[in-house]
């Protein structure tokens, strides 16, 4: 065993589950077995308890034999020690190291990536460029050409009611972002049509695109994307 690693794992993950008596007994068993390269050890607690810790019960006295055996059974129930039997010299015990106790240490596996539905495409710079790519380099509203230097991330349903999901955020030009404000997206598109900034076909296409956005059909391509792509720090609307 690696003593330094053991102590860190004991303090970080095991000690919180043990009372003071249990910690004292467990560490004593480890000291006289695993620390010296033995799988198990025979301990006579009638005498050994005096070498553990004083002052927990009555000041200046060791724990009683009864308490020792109660705490041993508690440690066994928690899966930290194994009681292997009683011999002439005492109780044969095996202490399990933190790494040997199922579920005690956090898994070293890869942290699963968040689902697309849970990803924030507004607050996280690493995700904003994906929305620009999804829009094909054009403003979601007026279809003006935009790029990494001049686009803004905009909520179709304005904050605070609108979520930051891919089904609500769009890439827009600064002019549309400033003009739209809290105006409902449909009303803003109609205003653009009335001002002849959108043709009839473009207006119909934008309304259809807005419906697809809300239906969750306009999914950004998150596969094989770097966490911090160039130009990800776009302004937000």
Wavefront OBJ file of the C-alpha trace (Angstrom):
o trace
v 0.000 0.000 0.000
v 1.020 3.606 -0.576
v 0.791 5.224 2.909
v 0.349 8.764 1.590
v -2.392 7.724 -0.813
v -4.058 5.675 1.921
v -4.117 8.608 4.359
v -5.594 10.966 1.770
v -8.270 8.455 0.768
v -9.030 7.707 4.418
v -9.443 11.382 5.320
v -11.320 12.355 2.167
v -13.690 9.425 1.770
v -13.742 7.122 4.797
v -13.323 9.106 8.021
v -16.597 10.967 7.508
v -18.444 7.644 7.797
v -16.794 6.601 11.081
v -17.134 7.756 14.660
v -13.998 8.357 16.730
v -13.844 4.867 18.217
v -14.289 3.277 14.793
v -11.496 5.388 13.322
v -9.133 4.454 16.164
v -9.784 0.727 15.806
v -9.640 0.723 12.013
v -6.329 2.584 11.919
v -4.884 0.289 14.596
v -5.774 -2.776 12.539
v -4.285 -1.224 9.382
v -1.110 -0.273 11.277
v -0.520 -3.859 12.404
v -1.464 -5.567 9.150
v -1.584 -3.778 5.808
v 1.034 -1.182 6.717
v 3.584 -3.924 7.439
v 2.648 -6.046 4.436
v 0.286 -8.526 6.102
v -3.167 -9.369 4.805
v -4.661 -9.849 8.277
v -3.732 -9.775 11.955
v -4.763 -11.309 15.281
v -5.498 -8.694 17.926
v -6.331 -9.251 21.574
v -8.392 -6.218 22.405
v -8.264 -6.803 26.165
v -4.699 -5.494 26.083
v -4.575 -3.717 22.709
v -7.306 -1.210 23.626
v -4.864 0.435 26.046
v -2.570 1.242 23.113
v -5.235 2.953 21.044
v -6.689 6.211 22.389
v -7.529 7.589 25.817
v -9.943 10.265 26.848
v -12.827 9.440 24.534
v -14.952 8.073 27.379
v -13.862 8.622 30.944
v -10.841 10.905 30.923
v -7.511 9.075 30.956
v -8.939 5.588 30.450
v -9.069 3.353 27.363
v -12.313 2.202 25.786
v -13.875 -0.900 27.322
v -13.714 -4.352 25.743
v -17.453 -4.178 25.202
v -17.132 -0.956 23.218
v -14.255 -2.444 21.205
v -16.340 -5.384 20.095
v -19.399 -3.204 19.395
v -17.306 -0.981 17.134
v -15.711 -3.972 15.421
v -19.163 -5.260 14.515
v -20.094 -1.780 13.289
v -16.965 -1.641 11.112
v -17.784 -5.067 9.722
v -21.345 -4.020 8.940
v -20.039 -0.982 7.047
v -17.729 -3.240 5.045
v -14.471 -1.724 6.316
v -13.110 -4.762 8.188
v -13.684 -8.497 8.019
v -13.878 -10.584 11.211
v -12.208 -13.837 10.221
v -12.577 -15.724 13.497
v -11.490 -16.021 17.107
v -8.154 -17.591 18.051
v -6.181 -18.099 21.237
v -4.449 -14.751 20.841
v -7.588 -12.787 20.052
v -9.670 -11.865 16.997
v -8.306 -12.346 13.493
v -9.150 -9.313 11.358
v -8.623 -8.055 7.847
v -8.859 -4.333 7.159
v -9.964 -3.296 3.689
v -8.214 -0.306 2.174
v -10.376 2.528 0.777
v -9.588 1.397 -2.779
v -10.929 -2.085 -1.946
v -14.305 -0.911 -0.664
v -16.919 -0.886 -3.450
v -18.409 2.536 -4.123
v -16.282 4.418 -1.584
v -13.977 6.244 -3.994
v -15.325 8.323 -6.888
v -15.202 6.651 -10.258
v -12.250 7.487 -12.484
v -14.353 6.995 -15.592
v -14.900 9.751 -18.124
v -17.523 12.236 -17.047
v -20.428 11.867 -19.434
v -21.024 14.818 -21.723
v -24.230 16.761 -21.108
v -27.079 15.987 -23.459
v -27.780 18.430 -26.268
v -31.021 19.394 -24.538
v -29.102 20.507 -21.428
v -26.391 22.512 -23.168
v -26.270 26.292 -22.727
v -25.775 28.009 -26.110
v -25.983 31.559 -24.746
v -23.831 31.858 -21.616
v -21.037 29.526 -22.698
v -18.693 31.022 -25.306
v -17.632 27.574 -26.526
v -21.144 26.884 -27.831
v -22.035 30.179 -29.528
v -20.129 29.602 -32.731
v -22.140 26.415 -33.272
v -25.277 28.531 -33.580
v -23.638 30.790 -36.202
v -22.668 27.673 -38.147
v -26.197 26.339 -37.856
v -27.575 29.531 -39.400
v -25.197 29.216 -42.339
v -23.560 32.573 -41.694
v -26.789 34.577 -42.066
v -28.880 36.563 -39.622
v -31.785 34.435 -38.449
v -34.193 37.338 -39.005
v -33.162 39.483 -41.991
v -30.815 36.998 -43.703
v -28.001 39.560 -43.808
v -24.570 37.940 -44.095
v -22.779 37.710 -40.719
v -19.525 36.183 -39.553
v -17.454 35.621 -36.424
v -16.568 39.319 -36.184
v -20.063 40.809 -36.157
v -22.681 38.302 -35.044
v -24.705 38.358 -31.816
v -26.429 35.515 -29.981
v -30.099 36.408 -29.598
v -33.110 34.832 -27.863
v -36.127 34.127 -30.048
v -38.188 34.275 -26.849
v -36.584 37.080 -24.881
v -35.209 36.679 -21.391
v -36.108 36.029 -18.590
v -38.711 33.653 -20.015
v -36.617 32.289 -22.864
v -34.187 29.433 -22.166
v -30.613 29.287 -23.437
v -31.220 26.090 -25.389
v -30.570 25.533 -29.086
v -34.347 25.701 -29.556
v -34.458 29.336 -28.501
v -31.153 31.040 -29.341
v -30.222 32.234 -32.821
v -27.371 34.082 -34.492
v -28.389 37.581 -35.582
v -26.889 40.777 -36.921
v -26.444 43.661 -34.493
v -29.144 45.742 -36.176
v -31.819 43.076 -35.708
v -30.698 42.333 -32.180
v -30.947 46.011 -31.215
v -34.314 46.517 -32.915
v -36.057 43.348 -31.796
v -35.603 43.739 -28.057
v -38.480 41.951 -26.340
v -40.710 41.951 -29.432
v -42.098 38.476 -30.236
v -40.103 36.924 -33.070
v -43.171 36.604 -35.366
v -44.034 40.276 -34.924
v -40.471 41.333 -35.611
v -40.377 39.276 -38.819
v -43.646 40.902 -39.935
v -42.104 44.330 -39.312
v -39.137 43.388 -41.496
v -41.562 42.238 -44.221
v -43.593 45.453 -44.035
v -40.384 47.456 -44.394
v -39.508 45.358 -47.455
v -36.374 44.004 -45.779
v -37.785 40.537 -46.444
v -39.599 39.400 -49.574
v -42.845 37.453 -49.291
v -41.023 34.176 -49.905
v -38.296 35.070 -47.412
v -40.908 36.023 -44.808
v -42.706 32.690 -45.249
v -39.372 30.899 -45.044
v -38.419 32.728 -41.838
v -41.741 31.918 -40.170
v -41.291 28.262 -41.132
v -37.734 28.351 -39.805
v -38.959 29.849 -36.528
v -41.488 27.032 -36.157
v -38.755 24.461 -36.788
v -36.559 26.193 -34.199
v -39.263 25.922 -31.551
v -39.926 22.304 -32.484
v -36.275 21.477 -31.785
v -35.544 20.564 -35.398
v -32.663 23.009 -35.887
v -29.999 21.082 -34.023
v -26.446 22.481 -33.993
v -23.666 20.124 -34.998
v -21.815 19.486 -31.731
v -19.895 16.425 -32.948
v -16.112 16.720 -32.916
v -16.146 20.406 -31.988
v -13.360 21.912 -29.873
v -14.408 23.269 -26.503
v -12.979 26.702 -27.298
v -13.120 27.264 -31.053
v -11.684 30.489 -32.502
v -14.211 33.332 -32.440
v -16.390 31.721 -29.787
v -16.420 34.847 -27.651
v -19.246 36.479 -29.581
v -21.310 39.256 -28.030
v -24.642 38.217 -26.594
v -27.968 39.898 -27.035
l 1 2 3 4 5 6 7 8 9 10 11 12 13 14 15 16 17 18 19 20 21 22 23 24 25 26 27 28 29 30 31 32 33 34 35 36 37 38 39 40 41 42 43 44 45 46 47 48 49 50 51 52 53 54 55 56 57 58 59 60 61 62 63 64 65 66 67 68 69 70 71 72 73 74 75 76 77 78 79 80 81 82 83 84 85 86 87 88 89 90 91 92 93 94 95 96 97 98 99 100 101 102 103 104 105 106 107 108 109 110 111 112 113 114 115 116 117 118 119 120 121 122 123 124 125 126 127 128 129 130 131 132 133 134 135 136 137 138 139 140 141 142 143 144 145 146 147 148 149 150 151 152 153 154 155 156 157 158 159 160 161 162 163 164 165 166 167 168 169 170 171 172 173 174 175 176 177 178 179 180 181 182 183 184 185 186 187 188 189 190 191 192 193 194 195 196 197 198 199 200 201 202 203 204 205 206 207 208 209 210 211 212 213 214 215 216 217 218 219 220 221 222 223 224 225 226 227 228 229 230 231 232 233 234 235 236 237
